[in-house]
Amino acid sequence: MRLRQIALVGQDLAACEADIRAILGLDYAYDDPGVGKFGLRNGVFPIGETFLEVVSPKQEGTTAGRLIEKRGGDGGYMVILQVRDIADARAQVAAANARVVEQADLQGGTVAMSHVHPRDVGGAILSLDYMHPWDRWEWGGPEWRQNVRTDVSTGIVGAELQANDPAAMAKRWGEVLGRPPTQADGAWRIALEDGGEIRFAPIKDGRGEGLGRFDVAVRDPAAVRAAAKARGKLAGDDVVLAGTRVRLVQA
């Protein structure tokens, strides 16, 4: 089980994409037509072997649009984990009495996903996705590998969910994922493959529970912060993309 993709929601997709390109040094973004059935449009950026997505409502009444209204602006939307056995992952979700709001088995079972109801885990939509082979990622589009740029950013390595009760939310995510959380450095954490993690922290921005922060490994944090400052997208040491704080980690 590894952290493969983070999804953010932004009202102005073009502006969010421009910030990502200028600050994280990325270029190619896949416009996935599949999200149209949810009333959305999007851009998916490959960062090494991981992906950063921004979704934007294109009609009224979408889940993403309601989230923008609820949290008072752009913000974190979804945590997408890649699993090695989708049947086991789904059995764990069922055992934890969590509802699945969207499920699909595609292309002869080589692609599969389950979206867990955010009210049953807290903080964000959790998606458990299976791809065969392991290095495949359908949501990045057919040309993502040829368009990977790692001269500035090398990968997404963590997600931070803010909660009224971080310990309780961590316990619930652990039940759904089958991975008990541990407490270290004053925070609750669930360790994932490839050095990734999900953290649970107190609410810091007054916007309620949600995906408030994620970690990106970069080659020169100072240069990335300078690029963010030039665009008015720096908050302390964190970069801000689509209303979401980004913790920079030395690659």
HELIX and SHEET records of a PDB file:
HELIX    1   1 LEU A   13  LEU A   24  1                                  12    
HELIX    2   2 PRO A   33  PHE A   38  5                                   6    
HELIX    3   3 THR A   63  ARG A   71  1                                   9    
HELIX    4   4 ILE A   86  ALA A   95  1                                  10    
HELIX    5   5 GLN A  107  GLY A  109  5                                   3    
HELIX    6   6 PRO A  118  ASP A  120  5                                   3    
HELIX    7   7 GLU A  138  GLY A  140  5                                   3    
HELIX    8   8 ARG A  145  ASN A  147  5                                   3    
HELIX    9   9 PRO A  166  LEU A  177  1                                  12    
HELIX   10  10 GLU A  193  GLY A  195  5                                   3    
HELIX   11  11 PRO A  221  ALA A  230  1                                  10    
SHEET    1   A 7 LEU A  40  ILE A  47  0                                        
SHEET    2   A 7 THR A  50  PRO A  57 -1                                        
SHEET    3   A 7 ARG A   2  VAL A   9  1                                        
SHEET    4   A 7 GLY A  75  GLN A  82 -1                                        
SHEET    5   A 7 ILE A 125  MET A 131  1                                        
SHEET    6   A 7 VAL A 111  VAL A 116 -1                                        
SHEET    7   A 7 VAL A 100  LEU A 106 -1                                        
SHEET    1   B 8 THR A 182  ALA A 184  0                                        
SHEET    2   B 8 ALA A 187  ALA A 191 -1                                        
SHEET    3   B 8 GLU A 197  PRO A 202 -1                                        
SHEET    4   B 8 SER A 153  ALA A 163  1                                        
SHEET    5   B 8 GLY A 210  VAL A 218 -1                                        
SHEET    6   B 8 THR A 244  GLN A 250  1                                        
SHEET    7   B 8 ASP A 238  LEU A 241 -1                                        
SHEET    8   B 8 LEU A 234  ALA A 235 -1                                        
END                                                                             
